[in-house]
Amino acid sequence: METRIKPTAKGTSEPIKGKPGSFRIYFSLGRDPESGKNGKRVRYLKTPKRTIHCKSKNPKNWPGEVANALDAYRKELETYEPAGDMPTTVSGYAEDFHRLRESSFGSPLSFQREEYDVRHIRELFGDMPLGALRPDEIKRAYAEAISTGRFTEAEVRRIHVKLKQVMQDALENELIERNPCISVKLPKPDLRVRNFLPPDELPRFTKCLLSEPMGPMTVCTMLIFHLGLRKGEALGLCWEDYDPEAMEIRIVHQYTNDKTLRAPKSEMSRRILSIDSSLAAYLNDWKMRQRNLFEQRGLRQRNSDPIVHALSPHKDENGNLYVSITRPDGHNYSRWFRDFCVDNGYGEYANVTSQFERNGKLHTRGTGYSGLVPHGLRHTAATALVANNVDLKTVQARMGHASASTTANFYTHAIRANDRNAAEVFEKLSEGNEN
């Protein structure tokens, strides 16, 4: 497909059903010169479609915004120098799809997040031809990625959403006859059912965690456990985010499984959390230990250093070994957490590969894990708050949910338990009045 359009190319806008003020825009490129021959049907070419969302709430202003968007898209296409023919591989088309959408995003962060998805598509499907991608190939790639621990089920669902969008664009450009992603059904997570710790297990979990040697992994777990953080939020914390005097922690970054430090997923995720005295004492102790650990390696602790750190070895130009301060890989932390849970009775491996004893305790390693996961500690924290009558708005703010309805959907069981307590309180008050 040509991407440098002619001045006479006709721009078209199509309203998106069910989304007032949203349109798909594209340009017609005329008849495909290779179609209509030898009995083949005539095909007409068009540019990739681009979705726009009008800023005005007044429908009378939408035609003007659409016209401006078409003009901007036309200028972009007129000045674009193609690197060659239109990509015919899954990864090549996904990258082209992403690049042409840059001006349609409301923020650079959204464009960057799509870039991660496209990178993962390239990793999973590489140079596979567009027309060769079949549902069974997609399922096989996802199953292998999950079984090897490369991606979580949640990450695979996100990748699939983007792949489906990319392949739909290829379908609309008549490069493929059907979207192979349509028939791939991934199980949806039940947001109301989470593997979490019941209230009576919290003291034992704390005891197990404190019995571990203090280190980056135990500190990360303690932060998630006490504050209900997302794993990436805990890994993204720096010492400058911790105020020991005010006993507060500021959430302004998250560290992704792609080893990228970026802003939180939403504005509500940027928040300041009060912390309890036991967590403050734990962090103060850890800061001193970390400082000593760094000094032993000739490093100086700074406020910009991560609270949850890793030491990465390197060699200089003379071949001398040195270390730098970085953050742990999120997958490595999840692996440590699985081993910790199995060793302490919060999970199990379906396939045991080894067992060993250390300090009088049996340790088991294997594959096929089932049990508590780091995000379950976030659910544990929120459930404990709701169960102890902390109001929903406060729980929403501490969890960083965009709306209270999200919080309510996650923790329905705890809210219903409180509602039962409310009914019993009214019964007691009524009985008191009768006496």
N, C-alpha and C positions, 0 to 999 in steps of 0.2 A: 504494500500500500504506500502511495506517496504521502508524505507528511508536509511538504511545502505546497500549500494550496494556491490555486490561481485566484486572482482578484475577483473573478466572476463566481467563485464557489458560493453556493447558497447555504446560509446558516439556518438551522432549524432548532426549535425548542419544544420539548414535550413535557407537559405538566406531569408530576408524579402523583399517581392516584393515592388519595388518603393523606397526602402531605402538602397542604396549601402553602404556596410560596416557594415550593421546591420544583426544580426543572432539570431535565437532562438536555444538554445542548451538544450539537455536532454540526459538521459541514459535509455537504454532499460533494463527492469528487468525480461524479460522472460514471459512465458505463465502464465496466471492466473490459478492456480490449481483448482479453483472452476468453471471455464468456460468449455464449451464443453460437459457438462453433461446433460442428459435428453433432448437432442435436442437443447440445447442452443449453440449459436455461440461461437467460440473460441475467447478469448480476450487476448491481450498482454499488460502487464503493463509497465509503464514508469514513470520516475520521473517528477515532475513539470517542465515545460519549463521555461527557463530563457533567457531574452533578453540581448544581449551584443552589444555594439557599438565600432567598431574598431577605435583606435585613429589615425592610419596612413591613409593618403589619397591615398597611393599607394596600389592598389589591390593585388600586389604581396606579400605584408606583411600581408594580412588578414588571410591566412591559419595558420600562426604562432601564431597570436593573438587568433584565435579561439581555437587552440590546447592548448594554455596556459590557456584560460578560462575554457576549459573542464577539464584540470588537476586540477585547483583550485576548480571547482565544485565537482569533484570526491573526493578530499581530504575532503571537507566539508561534503559530504554525508557519507563517510566512517567512519568519527569520530562522526557523529551525533547520539545521544542517544535519541530515540523517547520516548515521554512521554506515549505513548499508541498507539492504532490504529489510522489510518488516520482520521482526524476530519470529521464528517458527518453533522455538523451544519454549517449554513452560517457564523456565527461569528468565529467559530473555524477554519474553512477552510480559512477565510480571514486572520486571525492571522498567520496561518501556511504559507500561500502564502507570506505574508509580511516578515516574518522572513527569509525565504529561499532566498529572493531577496536582502538581505543586501549588499552583496559584489558587486552587479551589479549596484549600484547607484554611480554616479560620485561625490556626496558630501553627508556628514552626514545630511545636511539640507533637501535634497530631501527625504532621507529615513525617516526623522522625520515627514515631511509633509504627507507622505503616512501613517504613524502611526496614525495621526489625522483622516484621512479618514477611516481607519480600525476601529478606536474607534467609529466613527459615525455609521458605518455599524453595529457594535455590538449593539449600542444603539437602532437602528431602527428595527433590525431583530432578535437580541438575539439568542436563541437556536432553531430557526426554522430549521428543517432538510433541507439539500441542495435540495433534490428532491421535497420538498413541496413548495418551493418558486415559486409563480406564478405571472404573470404580474399584476393581480388585487391586490394582496397583496402588491406589490411594489408601485403601484399607491396610494393605501390607506395609506400606511406609509408616503409617501411623502406629500400627501394632509394634513394629520393630523399634520405633523411636521411644515408645512408652516402656517396652520391656527392657531396653538397655539403659533407661533412666535419662536419656538425652532430653526428652521433653515430658512434662507432666500432662495429665489428661486435660487440665484447664488450658495449658499452652497449645495442645493439639487442637482443641476446639477453636481457639483464637486463630490459629494458622488456617484451619479449614474455612472459617468465615471469609478470610481474605482470598484464599485460593478459589473459592466459589465465586467471589466477586470478579476476580481476574478472568476466570474461564467464561463467565457470563458475558464479559466484555468481548472476549474472543468470539463467542457465539454471535453476538450482535454485529460484529464485523465480518461475519460469515466465513471465519477461518476454521471453524469446527461445526459439525452438524448438531451436536448436543452437548450440554454441560454435564460432564461425568460426575460432578460433585453432588448433583441433585439427588441421586439414589444412595449416597453415602450418608447414613444416619448415625450420628454419634449420640450416645446416651447423655441426656441433659442432667446436670447435677441437681440433686434435691437440696435447695438452699435451706430448707427447714430442718433437714436431718443432717447433723454433723457429728463426727466422732469427737467427743469432748469429755473432760473429766467431771464426774459428779462432785458436788460440794464436799462430801466426806473423804474424797481422794486427794484434795488439795494439800493437806499437811504431809501426807506420805510422799507426794510428788516433790514437794519442797525439800523434804529430808533427803530423798534420792539425789536431787540436783545438787544440794549442798555437800553431799558425800563425794561428789566428783571433784577432781583437782580443778581449781579455778583457772579458767582459760577462756579464749575467745568464744568457743562453742557454748560453754555453760553460761557465759555472760549474755550471749545472744538469746538463749533460751529463757533466761531470767527476765529479760526485757519484754519478750513476747508474752510470757506468762503473766507478769504483773500489769502490763499496760495494754494488752490486747493488740499489739502492733502486727502489721503484716511483716512477713519475713524480710522483704526488701527494705522496709522502713527501719527495722532494727539494724540491718547491715549497712544502711546509709547514714547512720548517726556518727557525728564527730563530737569531740570533747567540747567544742564551742557551742554545741546544741544543748549541753547540760549545765544547768545553773544550780550548784549545790546549796547556795544560800536560800534561794527561793524554792528549792526542791521542785524544780520543773524541768521538763525535757521538751525541746522544740522539734517538731517533725517538718522538715523542709526538703528532704531528699529521700529517694529510694534507690537501692542498688539492685539492678535486675540480674536475671540469670545470664544475660549477655555481657555481664561485667561492665555495665554502664551506669554511672551515677547520673540521675536525672530528677526532675521535679516530680512530686507526687501525682497520682492519676487524676485528681480533681482538686478544686479550690478548697473543699471541705477537708481534704486529706492534709492540708497545711494547718497544723494545729499546735497548741501548747498544752501539755499534759502535766498535771500535778502528780507527784510520785510519793509513795509512802516512805516512812523513815527506814524500814528494813532495806528497801531497794536502794535508797540514797547511801546507806552505810555500805552496802555491797559494791556500789559503783565507786565510792571513795576508796575502798580497799583495792579494787581492781585497778584504779588509776595509778596508785602507788606501785602495785606489782608490775603493771605494764611499763611504767617508767624505768624500773629496775631492769626489766627484761630488755628494753631498748638499749639502756646504757651498757649492758653486758656485751652488746653487739656494736657498740660505738655509735649508736643512734640517739638522737635527742627527741624527747616527746614534745609535740606541739599541739596547740588547740585545734589545728586543722586535721590532726590524725584521727583515724576512725576509732570509735570505742571498741568495735569488734574488728580486730585486725588480723592480717596474715603477713608473713614475712616471705618475700619472693627472692630466691637466689639469682644472681647474675654474674657475668664475668666481664671485666673491663678489657680494654684493648690489649693489655699485657697478659691477659689470662688469669688475673687475680680474681678470686671469688669475693663477692660482697652481697649484701642483702638490702632490699628496699621495703618500705612499709606499704602494704596495700590492703585490700579487703578479701575475705574468704569467698570462694566460689559458692554460689547459692546451692548448687547440686551437692557439693562436698558437705555443706552444713546439713542438708536434708539427710545425707547418708549417715553422718554422725548421729543425728537425732534418731534415726531408725534403730541403729545399734544400741543407743542409750535406752530406748523404749523396750526393746527385746530383752536387754539385760535386767530391766527392772519390772517386767511383767505388764507393760503397756502395749505390747505388740508381739508378733511372732513371724517367723520365716517359714514359708511352706517347704522350702528346700534348704536344709541345713548343710553348709559346706565345711564348717569347722567349728570346734569348740575348744576353749582353753580357760585356764584358771589364772586369775591375777588377784593378789591380795585377798585370797580366800573366797573370791566370787567367781562364779561360772559365767563366761562370756560366750555368746553364740553369734555366728555370722552365717549369712545365707542369702537367698533370693526369694522372691515372691512374698514381699512384706505385706502384712495387713495389721492395722492398729492405729494408734494415735499419730497424727502428723502435726508439723509446726502450726498450720493454720487452725488445727483443733484447739490449740492453746488460746488463740484469739477468740474463738467461740466460747471457750471456758471462761475467759475474763468477762466477756459481755454477758453471758448467762448468769454469772455470779452477781454482777451489778443489778441486772433486772430482778433476780430472785431476792435481792436484799433491798428492794423498793427504791432503787435509784431511778429517777424519772427518765422517761424515754428520750427526751430531748438531750439530757446530759449524756446518756449512753450513746446516742447518735453522734454527738460532738467528740466524745472520746474515741469512738471507733473510726471517725472520719467518713461516715456514710453521707452521701449526697442528700438524702432525705430521711425523715423519720419513718416513712413507710418501708424503706429498705430494712431498717433496724427491726421494725415490727415483723416483717416477713421472715427474717432470720431467726428471731427468738420468740416465736409464737408460743412454744411450749412453756417457757418461763413466764411469759405474760399471762397465760391462762392459769398457771399455778398461783400467781399473785391475785388474779381475779377470784379464784376460789377462796383465798385467804380473806379477800375483801368481803365476800359473802358471809364467811364465818364470823368476821368482826361485827357485821351488822346484826347477825343472829345474837351474839353476846350482848350487844348494846340493847337490843330489843328485850332480851330476857331481864336485863338489869332494870329497864324501865318498868317492867311488869312488877318487879319486887318493890 
